[in-house]
Amino acid sequence: MSALSPLTKSIFSLLNPACGLRVSALGLRNVSSMSAPVSGLFRAVFLPIHQSVRTTVRNHFPKASEHIRITRHGWKKRMSTIDGQKVIMRRILRGRFVLSH
């Protein structure tokens, strides 16, 4: 531990389960009676070497299909059903510039 900075040494001395946690340094009451998992919790919070790094990127959605989008939401499909015509009418009344795909 001789190569560590004074701040790191003080953190290690605070988080060392053998000597317990110092009450005055952390501002906690009755901390010395806590068990070792608490020091592990403090160690995980303060020291970055115990934190995991998430670097993988996941592809949640497949690439959109233009043909399916136009087939389902296009002008011909909207006008072929009563409910589709209601959708077009609502968009006209709202003042939408694009009525369908």
HELIX and SHEET records of a PDB file:
HELIX    1   1 PRO A    6  LEU A   15  1                                  10    
HELIX    2   2 VAL A   23  LEU A   26  1                                   4    
HELIX    3   3 ALA A   36  PHE A   46  1                                  11    
HELIX    4   4 PRO A   48  HIS A   50  5                                   3    
HELIX    5   5 GLU A   66  HIS A   73  1                                   8    
HELIX    6   6 TRP A   75  MET A   79  1                                   5    
HELIX    7   7 ILE A   82  ARG A   94  1                                  13    
END                                                                             
